[in-house]
Amino acid sequence: MSKVFRINTRTRMVTEEAFKDEYRLLGNRGLTAKFLLDEVDPLCDPLGPDNKLVLCTSVFAGTGLSTSYRVSFGAKSPLTGGIKESNVGGGLGYYLSQHGIRMMIFEDKPEDDRWHYVRVRADGNVELLPADDLRGLNNYALVEKLQEKHGKECGVATLGIAGERQYNVASIMVADHFTGKPTRAAGRGGLGAVMGSKQIKAIVVEKAAHRAGVVFADKERFETARKKFKNTVLSKDAVKGLSEGGTHGIMDMTAALNIMPVKNFSGEMVDQERFKAVSVDGFKAKIDENGGKTGQPCQPGCLVRCANIYNDSDGNFLTGGLEYETTVMFGPNIDVYDMDFLAKVDRMLDDLGIDTIEMGNAVAMCMEGGKIAWGDQEAVLALLREVEQGTEFGKTLAQGTEHVGKYLGVKRIPTVKKQSIPAYDPRTMKGQGVTYCLSAMGADHTTGNTVEAQGVDHADPAGKVELAAAIQTGTAVADNIGCIFCIPHGLEPDLLPELYAGLLGGDWNMDKVLGLGIQTLLWEKEFNRKAGFTAADNMLPEFLRVEKTVTGHVFNITPEELAKVEMF
């Protein structure tokens, strides 16, 4: 049974409704895109009563398919002004699936200053509970308090003070299933601000007293395909690499190919001697030295296990799920090479509930603009404390990279659709540049990351539009199902169609499966078109098109070439 709960944050009414049959084939990102196009005015104020925040689970949630417990949050973004979906692992989706919940919809806006949190009780009933006593808490203390009240066996999504203050950089944090810590971020696009505008401090999903069953069209067919999927994924070298080193495992490769941004996408190469401290070996050495771990799952049944536990020098838990993008944006991109500092920053931003990519780029604007010196770690921490304290400049930082860059008069601002560029330089990784241009989400690597494409010269523009389009389609398929580090490894004619047929019935082939990805992309682009976006928004900033890297590259794929891909 697929349940939908609609929560009016003005009247505080919680109603259950039927899951639409037209949504039956959709999950996570696809379900988010269709819902937002159906129910949200693309011209609305992102922080006003007409925007809606939707939480969706996978079409395969509860089936045992690896990584299908990821959840998606979606809304009109206060950062970009367009559609935004951010999906996340952790334990929330696992507990939602126990109750058979496919969607939660948060709509309208309170007319008073009272805050609430959502509780899904063990018996399956959903209620709003007062949360005024939780206001002002950041995520670590908040999660601990909620777990004390509702038990350790629950899924939790929370807002820190960044979400309360409706900062454009605010994330929604989800507790890791195994550590119970708020280390999994629905990070990009400011969706934490949208949740804050609804005055929802947290979502708590208790362990179900009676688990909802999954109705299979042909369970034996599904289980046969699921086992084959498992064996296929586990056989892939890329999956083994992620298990051993997490996303950090690509550091050495991106540094060697000048893909890794250095000093605000200056085009310089990393300092090889200093880089050793944050290299793959440097990262693993620090993990081992402090008694941490790699190869950790963030949700039950994950085959990839790309998470990690990073302890401080006393062996105490500091952070988990420290990602490549965080390490780079607060590392080489601001001229810092210190793993302990990077872990400290990750913990601080997870606690506040802030997108590490957006804030890393915003800090780079401060260095580019001369407000603080390159590589000054104490100055960086002071800036982050300003964000926490809500000073005048702290509030400026919290509005995102483009806002900070313009405020400081910076000319080289790395954003697309007002969202900052992640840790892949589009001049030397041109397929990724195409993704930044064409994604409805703005500069978002997760909508189609070309980094693992085999046998590719990433700096050569030839074929990169087609490559990025194909990877964006496959990624959108994966985002309907589970994790982009797992599902694409099963994009094979005898696997995904069989999984869909076993669960939902009907005739399936790869064209039909890929069609779900294409449709997801088209819905997202239609929302943005109605929001006022045009082809002029599908461009990288000028400096990346005219300033050469030290290896002699610029982003030289033209708008005409981008337009060759019909779906865009």
N, C-alpha and C positions, 0 to 999 in steps of 0.2 A: 504494500500500500504506500502510495506517495502522498505525503501530507504537505500542505501549504498553510503557513500562519501569517496573517496580515496584522501588523501592529500599527495602530494610529497613535502617533506620539503626542498628539494634541488632546484627544479624548481619552487616551490610555485604554482603548478598547482592543482586545485581542480576539481575532476571529479565525476560525479554521475554514478553509474552502477547498474545493476540488482542484486537483492538479490537472491542468488543461491537456486534453488529448493531443493537441497540436505541439505540445512541448515534450511529448513522450520520448522522442529520439535524442533529446538534447540534455546536456549536463554542463555544469560549471560555466565556462566562458560562453559557449553557444547559447545556453539558457539565459545567462545574464544579458547578452546582446539582444536576443529576441524580446525579452521582457522589457528592457529599457526602451527599445524602439516602440513597443506596444503601449507603454504606460507613462513615459516621461517626455515632457515637452523639451526638445533639444535646445530651445531658447530660454529655458527657465534659469533662475538664479540657482547656482549649485548649492548654496547654503540656505536657500529659501524653502518654503513649504511645498513647492511643486516638484522638487527633486525627490527621488526615492532611493534608498539604499537597499539593495537586494543581496541576500546570501543564498547561494545555490550549492548543491552537492553534485557529485558525478552521476552520470547515467548508470554507472556500475557500482555505486556505493552499496556496500553490504554484501557484495557477491564474492568477496575474497580475491578479486583481481588486484594485483599489486599496484599500489599508489593511488587506488581509486577512492581513498578517504580525503583527498585534497578538497578544499572548498574555495569558492570564488565569491568575492565581494564586488559589487558593481554599482555605479552611479554616474551621473554627470560630474566630471572632475572640476574642482575649484582651481586646480593648477593649470590645466590645459584649456578648459572650457568645452572639451569634447567628451566622448564616451570613455569610460575607464573601467577595466576589469583587472583585479589583482587577485591572484590565487595563491594559496598558502597550504603548507602541510600542517603537521602537528596533530593533536588528538581531537580537535573539534568535529571533523567530519566523521570520525569513527563513532562518536557518541550520537551525533545526529542520525546516522544510519541505523543505529539501534532502535530509534523511535520512528523510523520510516519517514523522516522529514527531508523533503527535497528543496523547499524554499522557505525563507523568512523575508518578509517585505516590511520595511520601515518607511512610513509615509507621514506627510504633514509635518508640523513643527509645533513644539510646545509654546503656549502663550504666557507661561510663568517661568520661574527660574528653578523649578524642581527637576532633579535628575532621577533616573531609574535604571535598573538593569533587568535583563530578561533571564528568567529561570525556566528551563524545561525540566519539570519534575520527573522523578523516577517513574511515576504513573503515566507520563506522557502529556500531562496538562501543561500549558504554557501560561506564565503569568509575568506581570511587571511588578517589580519590588522597588521600594524607595532606595535611592543610592546617594542621598545627600551626604551621608556620613562617609562615603567613599570618595567624594570630590577632593581634588588636590593630591590624591595618591598617584604615584607613578606605578608602572606595570609590575615590577617585582613585588612590591609591598601589597599591591592590589590583588594579584594572583594568590599570594600567600593567604591573605585575609579571606578570599572567596573559598579557597580550598579548606581552610579551617572550618568554614561554615557548612560547606556542601560535600566535603570529603575529597580525598585525592583522586578518586575515580570519577572524574568528570572532564568534559571539554570546556575550555575557557578561551574567550576572545575579549580583549580589554583595550581601553584607551588610557594613555598617560595624559599628562597635562597639556601636551601638544595638541591632542585631539579635543580636549576640553576647551582650549583657546581657539580652536578652529584654524590652526595654522595650515597653510598650503602644503607643508612638508609632513603632515601628520599621517602616521601609519596606524593600522589596526594590528595588534600583536596577538598571536595565538600561542598557547602553551604547548611545548613539545610533549608528546604523549608519554615519553619515558622519563625525562628529567622533571617534568612538571613546570619548567621555567618558560617565561615568555620570550622565546628566542626565534619564533617563526613569524615573519612579517609579511602582511599584505601591505607592502610598503609604498608603492608608487602612486602618484596622482592625487594625493591628499584625501583618500577615502576616509581616513580617521577624522578629518574635519567634517565630512558629511555626517558621520556617526555622531560627532560632537554636536552638530547643529540640531540633531534629533534628541539631544540630551540623554543618550543611552551610554552608560559608562561601561557596561560589560554584557556579555552573553555567557550564561552558564548552562551547560547541558549535563544533567546527571545521568549516571549509568541507568539504563532502562531496567525496570523490574521484569518486564517481559519483552523480549526482543521482537521487533517487527520482522516478519518473514519476507523473503524475496521470491516473487513469482517468476519462475523461468518458463519460457516457451518449451525448451528442451534442455533440462539440466545436465543430462549425460553429454550432450553435444557441447554445452558450455564448458563443463569440467575437462573434457578432452582438449579443447582449445586452450583453456587456461593453463593446463599443465605444459602444453607445448610452448605457450607464450613464456612461461617461467623459464623453461630450459633454453629458449632462444635468447632471452634477455641476459641470463647468467653466462652465456657463452661469449658475449661481446666484450672485447678488450676495453672499450670506452667505459663500460659499466664497472669492470674490475678497477680501472684507474680512479673512478669516482669513489669507489668503496675505500680505496687505499688513501686518497688524499683530498677527497671532496672537490669542490669547484676550484679550490686553490691549486689543483694539479695542473692547470694550464698556464700557471705563472711563467714558467721558464720559456715556454713556447712563445707566448705573446711578447715577452721581453726581447727574445732573440729576433723576432720578426718586426720589431718596432711597432707592434700593434698596441702595446701597453702605453696609455697616455702618461706623459711626464710633464710636470709643471704647467698645468692647464693646457694640455694638447699642444705643447710647444713644437712637437715633432722631434724633439731630442731623443736620443737613446738613454736608457737607464744607466746609471753609474754601476758598472758591473761589480765592483768591489763592495759597494754599499748594498747592492741588490741581494747579495748572498744571504743577508739577514732575513729577507722576506721571501726568498726563493722557496721552492717546494721542499728542499732539504732543510732550509732554515725554519720553515713552518713546522715540519715534522719533528725537528730537534727540540723546538720549544714545547710542543705537545708532550713529547716523551720526558723532557726535563722536569716538567711540572706535574707529571702524573695524569695528563689528559688522555683523550682517546680520539681516534678517527674511526671510520667505518660504522658510524652510529645511525640507526633508523630514527626518523622523527615521527613515524606512524606505524601501526602494526602491519606486518606483512610486506614491508618495503624490501625489494630486492637490491636496490642500488646502495642504500646506506651511505649517503654522502655527507651526513651531518658529523659534527665533531664536538668534543668537550674541551674547552680551553681553560685551564686552571691558572691561578696566580702563582707567584713564587713560593707561597706557603702551601700549595696544593689544594687550595679552595676553589670551588667553581667560580669562574669569572664570566664566561659567556659560552654560548653553544651555537653551532651553525654559522661560524665565521666564514663569510663567503669571499670569493675572489674579488667581486666588485667592491666590497667594502674595503678590503685590503689595498686595492689599487687606488681608489678615489681618496682615501685618507692616507695613502702611502706615497708611491712615486708621483702621483698627480699633484701632491702638495709638497713634494721633496722630503718625504719622511720614510725612513727605512728602520722600523722598530716594531717587532711583532707585539711586544707587551703593550706598547702604546696603542696599537691598532685594536687589540682585544679590549683594552680599557674604553676606547671610544665606542666600540661596538656595544659593549655593555651599557654605557651611558645613554646611547641613542635608542637602544631597545627599551630601556627603562622609561625614557621620556616619550617613546613612541614616535620616532622620527625616521624618515627614509634616509638611509646612509648614503645612497648615491646622490640624491638631491643635495643633501647637506655637505657632502664632500666637495661637490662642485661649487656650492655657495661659498665655502671656505676658500677654495681656489680663487674665486672672484676677489676676496679680500686681499689675497696675496698679489694677484695680478694688478689690483688697483692700488697697492702700496699701503694698505691699512695695517697689515702685519707682514713680517718677513717670511720668505719661503723657508719651510722646514721648521718653523718655530713652534715646537710642541706645546709649550706653556701658553703661548698666545692662542693656539687653537683651542685648548681647554678653556681658556678665558672666554673665547667667543661662544662656546657651547654653554658655558654657565650663564652668559647673557641671554641666550635663548631660554634657558630654564627659568631665569629670574624675570623674564619678560621686560627687559630694558627696551628703550626705544630702538637701539640698533639690533637687539635680539629679536624683536618683532619683525624688523626688516629682513634679517637672515631667514626667518621662519616663513617668509613668503616665496622662497625659492631662488634658484640660481639666476634666472633672467631678471627678476626684480632687483636682486642685490647688485648684479653687474651694471644695470642701468643707473642705479642709485649712486654707485661709485664711479661712473663714467668709464667703465671698462669697454673696450672695443671688441675684444675676443670673447664672446659669450657662447658657450657650447650647448645650445638648446635647439630642439625641433618641436614645434607646437607648444612652446614654453616649458617643455620637460627636458631636463638636462641629459646629456649624452653619457651612457655608462662607460665601462672600462675597456672600450675597443675603439681605436682610432679609425674612423671611416676612410681615411686616405690610404692606409695600408691594409685595411680589411673592407674592401669595397662592397662586398655582399652585405656586410652589416650596415654600411652606409645606406644601401638601398632600403633595408628594413627600417632604419630610422626615418627615412623620407616617407615611406609608404604606409607605415603602421598608423592606424587610427589613434593609437595611444600616445603618439609622439615618439621621442627617442627612447625606445624600449627594446632592449636586447631579447627579452623573453618572448616576444612575438615572432621571432624567427632568427635564431642565432646560427650564423654560418660557420662558426669557429671550428666545428668538428667535421666539416665537409672534407672528404678524402681526395687526395691528389689534386688539390686546388692551389693555385698561386693567388693568395688573397689580395695582393696588390694590383693584379691585372684586372682591368675593368671588363674584359671579354666574358660574356655569359653570366655576369653577376646579377643582372636584373632577373633573368630566368631562374637562377639558382635561389635567390632570395624569395621569389614568388613561390617556388616549390616548397621551400623550407617553411615559409609562413603558412602555407596550406597544411602541411603535415603537423606543424605546431598547433594550429587551431584545432585539428582533429584530436591531438593529444590533450589539449586544454579542455575538451569536452569529457575526457575520460579520467585523466590522472596527471602524473608528473611528466614534464617534458624531458627529464633525464631517464625516464623508463619507457614510456609508451612508444616513442618513435623507433625504438629498437625492435618493436613488434609490428611495424608497418609493412606487413607482408601479406600477400594474397590469400594465404591459407590460415591466417590468424585472426586479424580484427574482424573480417566479415563473419567468421565462425563464432566469435564471441558475441557479436551483435545478434546473429541469428539464434544462437542458443538462449540468449536472454529475452529478446523481444519477438522472435519469430520473423517470418517473411523471408524474402529473397534478398541476399546481400552479396555484394562484390566490392572490390576496392574502389571502383568509380563512385558507388553510393557512399562509402565511408568517406572518401576524400571530398565528396559533395557537401558533407556536413561541415567540413573545414572551410570550404569556399563560401558556403552560405553564411557562416559565422563572420567571415571577413566582410562580406557584402552588407550584412546588417550593421556592422560597426561603421562602415564607411557611409552608409545611408544616414545613420544618426548624425555623424559629423557634417555631412552635406546640409542637413536640415538645420544644424547649429551654425551654419555660415562658413564652414571651411571650404577652401577652393584648392586648385592645383598649386597655387602660389604658396600654400602652407606646406607643401611636400618638398621642401628644400632644406639642405644643410646651411648653416651660417656661412657667410661669404669667406671668412678667413680659412675655412677648411677646403674651400674651392680654389683659393689663390696662393696660400702660404704652403710652401713645400716642407715636407719632413726632411730630416737629415739624410734620408735615403732617396730623396728626390721625388716624392709622391704628393699629389693633390687628389682630391675627390673630383674626378673628371667624367662622371656619368651625367649626361645631360637630361633635362626635363623631357625631351623628346624620346630618349631611350627609356626613361621611367614609364612613359605613357604607352610603351609597346605592350605592356602586360594588361590585357583587356579588363581583367577583373578590378583593376585599380583605376 
